[in-house]
Amino acid sequence: MKDDALTLVKKTIKKWPAYRRFIESRGVVLSKIEDISDLPVIDKRFISQAIHTVPLFKIKNILPSSGSTGADFAFGLFGDTDLKKTSSAIEEFLRSNFNIESKKTLILNLLPGAISLRFADAAVANIGIRTDTAIYAIKSLGSSFEQILLIGEPLFIKDLIEAGMEHSILWRYMHVSVIVGGEWISEGYRNYLEGIIGSNRVYSSMGMAELGLHYFYETDETIMLRNLLFEDGRFFKALFGDINFCPMIFAYNEENVYVETIKEPLEEFESILLTTTDQSRVLPLIRYKGGDKGMKLCRADINNGLRALGYGALLGMDGPPLLAHFGRGKNIARIYAEEIKDIVYSSAEVASKTTGNFALSGNKGAMELAIQLKAGIFPDDRIKDMFCDLFGRIPAYIKLYPFSRFPYPLNFERKVCYVDESNNRAERTREEIKLQAAV
């Protein structure tokens, strides 16, 4: 696939004069490129300027980024063909996992930012982040459908499921499934939700504004693999070594996106680079570094590792390629946000008392972990002891905040900044990129 991807990338560059000028300014000659790695890495700063090189008549949909990387803010630009392919990919995922073509399905779109979804085989309620409206829709319309799918970001979905219980929704007795995206989740998060709504009902999908909503996705196969990694420390260590949290495992279609990973100085995890292979995309991505960390996995190596531990082979050899996803790599003294999430959801009682919102910060060698409690929960001695016992391995002062006093409000519209790195490392410098706008 690597040679095929290079051929497609060269064709893309020939059709994109601004990008061709960009690489030539760096001494890269298109005719002499022999490997994708010969091309420079681009990031959000590049994309934020590249959007001005796209002829406006081609744009049919604009998807804003989360702005989670700070000052760098970009938009995904998509044309008619892009939209159709994205919708088809999502709908195929829903058919494969939820049989929406044969079951009368209601989809509650709970994504923020006015992201609209539409499918031929299901009814869609584009509700956004309105808990009251979602609960009313479930109560009013749920019995008219064979199944309900909730699509949203993890903290909002958690809030909705818990609020539903308070409004007498009997989740376990309803045909409800959940698809979360937009944020790394722990396996404990899945276990927590499925402890309320029932087993085998939580899936995750990953995309990004610049790429599209659905490019990396969980399957029954990847969920089984991650669950085994989560449960068996020997298998986990054989694959990933000495890290303190279990990565997400995604499948992806190499016909849509080519994936590389690169090691960067001072970083424990490799950065994921994405290159789109669709020639019709309005705004292509070529070796795009969006900020996610990951590792490509080999199916044969995984099966061999399982056999060495006495298991049978778990993965089919003809399945899609796999990616271990380690989150954003944000940390203080190698304490990662993903490890904190693992700990929060390792106890259903603790998880039920917090919104899932927290902030890890450090100053002059001291670390503090601030945790937001749910509305109506207050940090009495019993709750403090419970949290301190659970977080005993984290070398940080644990501070619990009542909901309204947490210094970093949770409104579900923006990505949560779980780690404050401002006292941990210097601001990275960026090379200015100049592009000529399309006329």
FIGUMAR-940059 format. One line per field, with one value per residue (C-alpha): chain; x, y, z; residue number from 1; residue in three letters. Coordinates in nm, 2 decimals. Each point is the difference from the previous one (the first is absolute). Layout:
BEGIN
ch = A,...
x = X,...
y = Y,...
z = Z,...
i = NUM,...
aa = ALA,...
***
This chain:
BEGIN
ch = A,A,A,A,A,A,A,A,A,A,A,A,A,A,A,A,A,A,A,A,A,A,A,A,A,A,A,A,A,A,A,A,A,A,A,A,A,A,A,A,A,A,A,A,A,A,A,A,A,A,A,A,A,A,A,A,A,A,A,A,A,A,A,A,A,A,A,A,A,A,A,A,A,A,A,A,A,A,A,A,A,A,A,A,A,A,A,A,A,A,A,A,A,A,A,A,A,A,A,A,A,A,A,A,A,A,A,A,A,A,A,A,A,A,A,A,A,A,A,A,A,A,A,A,A,A,A,A,A,A,A,A,A,A,A,A,A,A,A,A,A,A,A,A,A,A,A,A,A,A,A,A,A,A,A,A,A,A,A,A,A,A,A,A,A,A,A,A,A,A,A,A,A,A,A,A,A,A,A,A,A,A,A,A,A,A,A,A,A,A,A,A,A,A,A,A,A,A,A,A,A,A,A,A,A,A,A,A,A,A,A,A,A,A,A,A,A,A,A,A,A,A,A,A,A,A,A,A,A,A,A,A,A,A,A,A,A,A,A,A,A,A,A,A,A,A,A,A,A,A,A,A,A,A,A,A,A,A,A,A,A,A,A,A,A,A,A,A,A,A,A,A,A,A,A,A,A,A,A,A,A,A,A,A,A,A,A,A,A,A,A,A,A,A,A,A,A,A,A,A,A,A,A,A,A,A,A,A,A,A,A,A,A,A,A,A,A,A,A,A,A,A,A,A,A,A,A,A,A,A,A,A,A,A,A,A,A,A,A,A,A,A,A,A,A,A,A,A,A,A,A,A,A,A,A,A,A,A,A,A,A,A,A,A,A,A,A,A,A,A,A,A,A,A,A,A,A,A,A,A,A,A,A,A,A,A,A,A,A,A,A,A,A,A,A,A,A,A,A,A,A,A,A,A,A,A,A,A,A,A,A,A,A,A,A,A,A,A,A,A,A,A,A,A,A,A,A,A,A,A,A,A,A,A,A,A,A,A,A
x = 0.00,0.29,0.10,-0.37,-0.03,0.31,-0.14,-0.33,0.18,0.21,-0.32,-0.15,0.30,-0.01,-0.36,0.08,0.22,0.03,0.12,0.25,0.14,0.02,0.21,0.22,0.08,0.15,0.21,-0.23,-0.03,-0.31,0.16,0.27,-0.23,0.05,-0.18,-0.28,0.25,0.19,-0.29,-0.01,-0.25,-0.29,-0.21,-0.30,0.19,0.05,-0.37,-0.12,0.18,-0.06,-0.38,0.05,0.14,-0.31,-0.24,-0.32,-0.24,0.12,-0.09,-0.33,0.06,0.24,0.08,0.18,0.28,-0.03,0.28,0.15,0.35,-0.03,0.07,0.00,-0.35,-0.10,-0.30,-0.08,-0.13,-0.20,-0.17,-0.30,0.21,0.17,-0.34,-0.14,0.30,0.00,-0.37,0.04,0.28,-0.19,-0.31,0.19,0.14,-0.35,-0.13,0.29,-0.03,-0.36,-0.20,-0.17,-0.12,-0.22,-0.08,-0.22,0.26,0.00,0.33,0.05,0.27,0.15,0.31,0.09,0.07,-0.31,0.13,-0.28,-0.05,-0.23,-0.05,-0.22,-0.06,-0.08,-0.19,0.23,-0.07,0.27,-0.03,0.35,0.10,-0.35,-0.04,-0.37,-0.09,0.18,-0.18,-0.34,0.07,0.10,-0.31,-0.24,0.14,0.20,-0.28,-0.08,0.34,0.18,0.32,0.15,0.36,0.15,0.29,0.20,0.31,0.09,-0.07,-0.33,-0.11,0.09,-0.20,-0.30,0.00,0.02,-0.27,-0.21,0.01,-0.12,-0.29,-0.10,0.14,0.07,0.30,0.07,-0.35,0.02,0.17,0.25,0.36,0.26,0.26,0.25,0.26,0.20,0.21,0.21,-0.19,0.12,-0.12,-0.14,-0.22,-0.16,-0.04,-0.16,-0.26,-0.07,-0.05,-0.30,-0.13,0.10,0.30,0.14,-0.17,0.28,0.22,0.24,0.07,0.28,0.03,0.10,-0.12,0.27,-0.03,-0.37,-0.23,0.07,0.33,0.11,-0.25,-0.05,-0.12,-0.10,0.35,0.18,-0.22,0.08,0.37,-0.01,-0.19,0.26,0.28,-0.18,-0.05,0.33,0.31,0.24,-0.15,-0.02,0.37,0.11,-0.16,0.05,0.26,-0.02,-0.27,-0.28,-0.31,-0.15,-0.02,-0.31,0.01,-0.14,-0.05,0.02,-0.04,0.34,-0.19,-0.11,0.30,0.37,0.14,0.36,0.14,0.32,0.21,0.07,0.25,-0.10,-0.33,-0.07,-0.26,0.03,-0.22,-0.25,0.03,-0.30,0.00,-0.33,-0.02,-0.32,0.08,-0.33,0.05,-0.04,0.27,0.24,0.23,0.36,0.20,-0.23,0.08,-0.31,0.14,-0.11,0.25,0.00,0.16,-0.09,-0.06,0.07,-0.27,0.25,0.21,-0.31,-0.11,0.35,0.01,-0.33,0.12,0.31,-0.22,-0.22,-0.29,-0.13,0.03,-0.25,0.04,-0.08,0.29,-0.20,-0.16,0.07,0.32,0.01,0.12,0.06,-0.10,0.17,-0.19,0.16,0.31,-0.07,0.18,0.18,0.30,-0.13,-0.34,-0.24,-0.36,-0.08,0.13,-0.22,-0.30,0.09,0.00,-0.32,-0.20,0.17,-0.26,-0.37,-0.07,0.27,-0.10,-0.36,0.10,0.21,-0.09,0.32,0.15,0.34,0.32,0.35,0.24,0.36,0.20,0.36,-0.01,-0.33,-0.30,-0.37,-0.29,-0.32,-0.32,-0.35,-0.28,-0.35,-0.26,-0.14,0.32,0.22,0.35,-0.07,0.26,-0.14,0.02,0.35,0.13,-0.15,0.16,0.34,0.01,-0.08,0.26,0.26,0.25,-0.01,0.26,-0.23,-0.21,-0.36,-0.25,-0.37,-0.23,-0.38,-0.15,-0.05,0.34,0.22,0.24,-0.03,-0.37,-0.15,-0.24,0.04,0.06,0.38,0.26,0.11,0.36,0.09,0.37,0.14,0.35,0.08,0.22,0.15,0.17,0.09,-0.24,0.10,0.10,-0.15,0.14,-0.22,-0.15,-0.09,-0.26,-0.15,-0.38,-0.20,-0.17
y = 0.00,0.23,0.04,0.04,0.28,0.17,0.00,0.15,0.26,0.11,0.04,0.21,0.23,0.05,0.12,0.23,0.28,0.17,-0.32,-0.06,0.35,-0.07,-0.32,0.15,0.29,-0.26,-0.15,-0.30,-0.09,-0.19,-0.22,-0.11,-0.11,-0.38,-0.04,0.18,0.08,0.23,0.25,0.24,-0.04,0.25,0.10,0.21,0.32,-0.11,-0.10,0.33,0.18,-0.27,0.05,0.33,-0.18,-0.19,0.14,0.09,-0.14,-0.35,0.03,-0.15,-0.06,0.15,-0.18,0.19,-0.16,-0.02,0.25,-0.24,0.09,0.36,0.28,-0.23,-0.03,-0.15,-0.10,-0.30,0.09,-0.26,-0.02,-0.20,-0.31,0.02,0.02,-0.29,-0.22,0.09,-0.06,-0.33,-0.11,0.09,-0.17,-0.32,0.00,0.02,-0.27,-0.23,0.05,0.08,-0.14,0.34,-0.12,-0.26,0.15,0.31,0.23,0.34,0.18,0.28,0.22,0.15,0.15,0.36,0.28,-0.04,-0.31,-0.14,-0.37,-0.15,-0.37,-0.18,-0.30,0.17,0.29,0.27,0.25,0.27,0.11,0.11,0.04,0.04,-0.26,0.09,-0.02,-0.34,-0.15,0.13,-0.15,-0.34,-0.01,0.13,-0.19,-0.29,-0.25,0.07,-0.14,-0.33,0.16,0.33,0.11,0.29,0.17,0.26,0.09,-0.21,0.25,0.11,-0.36,-0.09,0.30,-0.10,-0.37,0.11,0.26,-0.25,-0.23,0.30,0.04,-0.37,-0.12,-0.37,-0.01,-0.37,-0.09,0.21,-0.08,0.29,0.01,0.27,0.13,0.25,0.21,0.31,-0.11,-0.29,-0.23,-0.27,-0.35,0.07,0.27,-0.27,-0.23,0.28,0.08,-0.36,-0.06,0.23,-0.07,-0.36,-0.19,0.04,0.34,0.25,0.07,0.27,0.18,0.25,0.28,0.36,0.32,0.01,-0.37,-0.08,-0.14,-0.37,-0.15,-0.21,-0.23,-0.28,-0.34,-0.31,-0.13,0.31,0.03,-0.36,0.07,0.31,-0.18,-0.28,0.26,0.17,-0.32,-0.18,0.20,-0.25,0.04,0.38,0.03,-0.23,0.24,0.34,-0.02,0.20,0.25,0.06,0.00,-0.21,0.16,0.00,-0.25,0.12,-0.15,0.22,-0.03,0.05,0.09,0.32,0.10,-0.09,-0.01,0.06,0.05,0.20,0.03,0.35,0.13,-0.01,-0.18,-0.35,-0.09,0.04,0.26,-0.12,0.14,-0.02,0.02,-0.01,-0.21,0.13,0.20,0.19,0.16,0.37,0.04,-0.30,-0.09,-0.10,-0.12,0.19,0.00,0.08,-0.06,-0.36,-0.27,-0.36,-0.32,-0.22,-0.36,-0.32,-0.27,-0.28,0.13,0.04,-0.36,-0.13,0.18,-0.15,-0.35,0.05,0.07,-0.30,0.17,-0.08,0.24,0.28,0.20,-0.10,0.05,0.17,0.27,0.38,0.15,0.09,0.30,0.03,0.35,0.16,0.32,0.35,-0.07,0.27,-0.06,0.13,-0.20,-0.30,0.01,0.00,0.11,-0.35,-0.16,0.23,-0.10,-0.37,0.05,0.21,-0.28,-0.28,0.05,0.04,0.18,0.26,0.04,0.05,0.29,0.20,0.17,-0.16,0.35,0.05,0.21,-0.12,0.28,0.04,0.29,-0.02,-0.38,-0.03,-0.14,0.05,-0.20,0.20,-0.20,0.13,-0.18,-0.03,0.25,-0.08,-0.19,0.16,-0.10,-0.14,-0.21,-0.33,0.12,0.15,-0.32,-0.20,0.22,0.01,-0.37,-0.05,0.25,-0.11,-0.09,0.35,0.23,0.30,0.19,-0.10,0.29,-0.06,0.28,0.03,0.03,0.38,0.08,-0.19,0.26,-0.15,0.00,-0.29,0.10,-0.29,0.25,-0.01,-0.27,-0.03,0.11,-0.27,0.08,0.35,-0.02,0.37,-0.06,-0.32,0.08,0.30,0.11,-0.17,0.23,-0.03,0.08,0.25,-0.15,0.22,-0.10,0.18,0.01,-0.14,0.25
z = 0.00,0.07,-0.37,-0.10,0.26,-0.13,-0.35,0.12,0.20,-0.30,-0.20,0.28,0.01,-0.38,0.04,0.30,-0.11,0.34,0.16,-0.28,0.05,0.37,-0.04,-0.27,0.23,0.23,-0.27,-0.07,-0.37,-0.09,-0.26,0.24,0.28,0.06,0.33,0.18,0.28,-0.25,0.05,0.29,0.29,0.01,0.30,0.09,-0.06,-0.36,-0.04,0.14,-0.29,-0.26,0.03,-0.18,-0.31,-0.06,-0.27,0.19,-0.25,0.09,0.37,0.11,0.37,0.26,0.31,0.28,0.20,0.38,0.05,0.25,-0.09,0.11,-0.25,-0.30,-0.12,-0.34,-0.20,-0.21,-0.34,-0.19,-0.34,-0.12,-0.07,0.34,0.18,-0.18,0.07,0.37,0.03,-0.17,0.22,0.32,-0.13,-0.09,0.36,0.14,-0.23,0.09,0.38,0.05,-0.30,-0.06,-0.34,0.16,0.34,0.04,0.15,0.17,0.01,0.26,-0.13,0.31,-0.15,0.08,-0.25,-0.21,-0.18,-0.20,-0.09,-0.25,-0.10,-0.25,0.23,0.33,0.15,0.15,0.27,-0.01,0.36,0.09,0.37,0.14,0.28,0.06,-0.37,-0.04,0.30,-0.12,-0.35,0.15,0.22,-0.27,-0.31,0.13,0.01,-0.37,-0.11,0.02,0.12,0.10,-0.08,0.20,-0.17,0.19,0.20,0.31,0.28,-0.14,-0.06,0.36,0.13,-0.22,0.11,0.37,-0.04,-0.18,0.31,0.21,-0.24,0.03,-0.33,0.03,-0.23,0.05,-0.13,-0.30,-0.33,0.03,-0.13,0.03,-0.25,0.15,-0.17,0.03,0.30,0.12,0.23,0.24,0.00,0.35,-0.16,-0.22,0.29,0.21,-0.27,-0.08,0.37,-0.03,-0.36,-0.05,-0.15,-0.35,-0.06,-0.01,-0.31,-0.08,-0.33,-0.07,-0.25,0.00,-0.17,-0.26,-0.08,0.04,0.27,-0.04,-0.11,0.30,0.16,0.25,-0.11,0.20,-0.07,0.13,0.30,0.10,-0.05,0.21,0.27,0.01,0.02,0.28,0.20,-0.07,0.11,-0.15,-0.35,0.05,0.10,-0.29,-0.25,0.16,0.28,0.32,-0.05,0.25,-0.22,-0.27,-0.34,-0.22,-0.29,-0.33,-0.35,-0.31,-0.37,-0.18,-0.32,0.17,0.22,0.01,0.35,0.11,0.35,0.08,0.31,0.12,0.25,0.37,-0.09,0.15,-0.27,-0.38,-0.18,-0.25,-0.35,-0.24,-0.38,-0.18,-0.32,-0.15,-0.31,0.01,0.34,0.01,0.26,0.01,0.29,-0.07,0.30,0.23,0.37,0.19,0.35,0.06,0.12,-0.12,-0.12,-0.29,0.09,-0.19,0.01,-0.03,0.29,0.22,-0.07,0.06,0.33,0.10,-0.09,0.21,0.30,-0.05,-0.19,-0.34,-0.29,0.04,-0.32,-0.36,-0.23,-0.28,0.21,-0.02,0.14,0.37,0.20,0.37,0.10,0.31,0.01,-0.03,0.20,0.25,0.33,0.30,0.12,-0.21,0.17,-0.30,-0.02,-0.13,0.32,0.21,-0.21,0.05,0.38,0.01,-0.18,0.19,0.27,-0.09,0.33,-0.07,-0.36,0.10,0.23,-0.25,-0.33,-0.15,-0.02,0.17,-0.03,0.06,0.06,0.13,0.15,0.13,0.02,0.18,-0.18,0.07,-0.14,0.02,-0.05,-0.06,0.19,-0.13,0.09,0.35,0.10,0.26,0.12,0.35,0.18,-0.14,-0.36,0.05,0.15,-0.29,-0.27,0.18,0.04,-0.37,-0.12,0.24,-0.27,-0.15,0.16,0.01,0.25,-0.06,0.03,-0.04,-0.11,0.03,-0.35,-0.01,0.16,-0.25,-0.15,-0.36,-0.09,-0.20,-0.27,-0.25,-0.28,0.01,0.05,0.37,0.06,0.25,0.04,0.06,-0.15,0.04,0.30,-0.14,-0.33,-0.22,-0.27,-0.33,-0.28,-0.34,-0.34,-0.19,-0.31,-0.30,-0.25,-0.29,0.00,-0.29,-0.23
i = 1,2,3,4,5,6,7,8,9,10,11,12,13,14,15,16,17,18,19,20,21,22,23,24,25,26,27,28,29,30,31,32,33,34,35,36,37,38,39,40,41,42,43,44,45,46,47,48,49,50,51,52,53,54,55,56,57,58,59,60,61,62,63,64,65,66,67,68,69,70,71,72,73,74,75,76,77,78,79,80,81,82,83,84,85,86,87,88,89,90,91,92,93,94,95,96,97,98,99,100,101,102,103,104,105,106,107,108,109,110,111,112,113,114,115,116,117,118,119,120,121,122,123,124,125,126,127,128,129,130,131,132,133,134,135,136,137,138,139,140,141,142,143,144,145,146,147,148,149,150,151,152,153,154,155,156,157,158,159,160,161,162,163,164,165,166,167,168,169,170,171,172,173,174,175,176,177,178,179,180,181,182,183,184,185,186,187,188,189,190,191,192,193,194,195,196,197,198,199,200,201,202,203,204,205,206,207,208,209,210,211,212,213,214,215,216,217,218,219,220,221,222,223,224,225,226,227,228,229,230,231,232,233,234,235,236,237,238,239,240,241,242,243,244,245,246,247,248,249,250,251,252,253,254,255,256,257,258,259,260,261,262,263,264,265,266,267,268,269,270,271,272,273,274,275,276,277,278,279,280,281,282,283,284,285,286,287,288,289,290,291,292,293,294,295,296,297,298,299,300,301,302,303,304,305,306,307,308,309,310,311,312,313,314,315,316,317,318,319,320,321,322,323,324,325,326,327,328,329,330,331,332,333,334,335,336,337,338,339,340,341,342,343,344,345,346,347,348,349,350,351,352,353,354,355,356,357,358,359,360,361,362,363,364,365,366,367,368,369,370,371,372,373,374,375,376,377,378,379,380,381,382,383,384,385,386,387,388,389,390,391,392,393,394,395,396,397,398,399,400,401,402,403,404,405,406,407,408,409,410,411,412,413,414,415,416,417,418,419,420,421,422,423,424,425,426,427,428,429,430,431,432,433,434,435,436,437,438,439
aa = MET,LYS,ASP,ASP,ALA,LEU,THR,LEU,VAL,LYS,LYS,THR,ILE,LYS,LYS,TRP,PRO,ALA,TYR,ARG,ARG,PHE,ILE,GLU,SER,ARG,GLY,VAL,VAL,LEU,SER,LYS,ILE,GLU,ASP,ILE,SER,ASP,LEU,PRO,VAL,ILE,ASP,LYS,ARG,PHE,ILE,SER,GLN,ALA,ILE,HIS,THR,VAL,PRO,LEU,PHE,LYS,ILE,LYS,ASN,ILE,LEU,PRO,SER,SER,GLY,SER,THR,GLY,ALA,ASP,PHE,ALA,PHE,GLY,LEU,PHE,GLY,ASP,THR,ASP,LEU,LYS,LYS,THR,SER,SER,ALA,ILE,GLU,GLU,PHE,LEU,ARG,SER,ASN,PHE,ASN,ILE,GLU,SER,LYS,LYS,THR,LEU,ILE,LEU,ASN,LEU,LEU,PRO,GLY,ALA,ILE,SER,LEU,ARG,PHE,ALA,ASP,ALA,ALA,VAL,ALA,ASN,ILE,GLY,ILE,ARG,THR,ASP,THR,ALA,ILE,TYR,ALA,ILE,LYS,SER,LEU,GLY,SER,SER,PHE,GLU,GLN,ILE,LEU,LEU,ILE,GLY,GLU,PRO,LEU,PHE,ILE,LYS,ASP,LEU,ILE,GLU,ALA,GLY,MET,GLU,HIS,SER,ILE,LEU,TRP,ARG,TYR,MET,HIS,VAL,SER,VAL,ILE,VAL,GLY,GLY,GLU,TRP,ILE,SER,GLU,GLY,TYR,ARG,ASN,TYR,LEU,GLU,GLY,ILE,ILE,GLY,SER,ASN,ARG,VAL,TYR,SER,SER,MET,GLY,MET,ALA,GLU,LEU,GLY,LEU,HIS,TYR,PHE,TYR,GLU,THR,ASP,GLU,THR,ILE,MET,LEU,ARG,ASN,LEU,LEU,PHE,GLU,ASP,GLY,ARG,PHE,PHE,LYS,ALA,LEU,PHE,GLY,ASP,ILE,ASN,PHE,CYS,PRO,MET,ILE,PHE,ALA,TYR,ASN,GLU,GLU,ASN,VAL,TYR,VAL,GLU,THR,ILE,LYS,GLU,PRO,LEU,GLU,GLU,PHE,GLU,SER,ILE,LEU,LEU,THR,THR,THR,ASP,GLN,SER,ARG,VAL,LEU,PRO,LEU,ILE,ARG,TYR,LYS,GLY,GLY,ASP,LYS,GLY,MET,LYS,LEU,CYS,ARG,ALA,ASP,ILE,ASN,ASN,GLY,LEU,ARG,ALA,LEU,GLY,TYR,GLY,ALA,LEU,LEU,GLY,MET,ASP,GLY,PRO,PRO,LEU,LEU,ALA,HIS,PHE,GLY,ARG,GLY,LYS,ASN,ILE,ALA,ARG,ILE,TYR,ALA,GLU,GLU,ILE,LYS,ASP,ILE,VAL,TYR,SER,SER,ALA,GLU,VAL,ALA,SER,LYS,THR,THR,GLY,ASN,PHE,ALA,LEU,SER,GLY,ASN,LYS,GLY,ALA,MET,GLU,LEU,ALA,ILE,GLN,LEU,LYS,ALA,GLY,ILE,PHE,PRO,ASP,ASP,ARG,ILE,LYS,ASP,MET,PHE,CYS,ASP,LEU,PHE,GLY,ARG,ILE,PRO,ALA,TYR,ILE,LYS,LEU,TYR,PRO,PHE,SER,ARG,PHE,PRO,TYR,PRO,LEU,ASN,PHE,GLU,ARG,LYS,VAL,CYS,TYR,VAL,ASP,GLU,SER,ASN,ASN,ARG,ALA,GLU,ARG,THR,ARG,GLU,GLU,ILE,LYS,LEU,GLN,ALA,ALA,VAL
***
